[in-house]
Amino acid sequence: MEQNRRGLRSPASVVRLLVLGLLALGTAGIAAAPADAATEVKIGYLPVAGASPLFATIEQGYFKDAGIEPKLVTMATGGAVVPALIAGSLQFGVHGTTAIISAHANGFPVDILSDSSLYGPDTPIAAILVRQDSPLKNAADLEGKVISTAGVGGALDLGLYEWMAARGADGKKVKIVEIPFPQMGGALMSKQVDAIMPIEPFLTILAPKTRVFAYHMREVAPRWHISAYSVMREYAAQNAELMKRVIRAYNRGVDWVNAHPSETRDMLTKFTRLQPALASKIALPEFTKGVSKEVLQNLADMMTKYGVIDKKVEVARFISPFATTSSD
């Protein structure tokens, strides 16, 4: 089994194993779909605030207006989305950006169609949480401890490594384990892990039972590329007109959530485990149209720095030709 230099199972090996498993199950059902089912698309997603534009595109009828019938598929972790795309059981994914970068670095033609969410200086959507009675106080205290993430090698991990290094601590001495966001709270309370790294809405859901150890990501970089809308390159090329309709509809969803933050929070109670009483309290990420190329490249470079991928990648090579780009 391949391992990166942190001793963790490499994203490439995980992707290959999952893809082989999905291919073994077969995708005959998809191949047998009638010709007029081209506008029915399966979209893999995680029930998090970063997927709000997707939820709005569905709720406001923008996909319907574009002649698209979306079928949402809830995924346990972001790492499961790319193998499902490769196997053909999904047409689109909304998930952690690092999984797309890892796929590209290892030869899988998965492209970014659009940003989904960014972590900005005014959007504290992720943090390190500990138990209220935890003795942990500073970065050095995390050495030798077990911390959960929803996807090993993701942006949350990279932020942790950067945050610890900036404080003279060694992130290599932290044991990172993968636990889906909805299960992190239970793992922390039962002391299976010493700390967790959730994002919204789970950050707000867990707030009454936990203590914020650090808003580690915003303390080391002004903006982070957190999640993106992904598609297989070949599928996009074969369905050019559909791609244009998807992007137009999705951009309407981005505009809607940016214009309606209160309603967006209320909408999350339908698509996530967020309780109505907590809806007004959650922080929302930045939602942008197109692809923020510079922020994306910064993330890819950090993945190389910390050995998540073994070579530098140029993100322009996996930004879909159907996407628009911005410099920041």
Helices and strands as residue ranges (DSSP letters): H 11-25, H 28-31, G 35-39, E 40-45, G 49-51, H 52-59, H 62-65, E 69-74, G 78-80, H 81-87, E 92-96, H 97-105, E 110-119, E 128-131, G 139-142, E 146-149, H 155-166, G 171-173, E 175-178, H 181-189, E 195-196, H 202-206, G 207-209, E 210-214, E 224-232, H 233-238, H 240-259, H 261-271, G 276-281, E 291-292, H 293-305, G 315-318, E 325-326
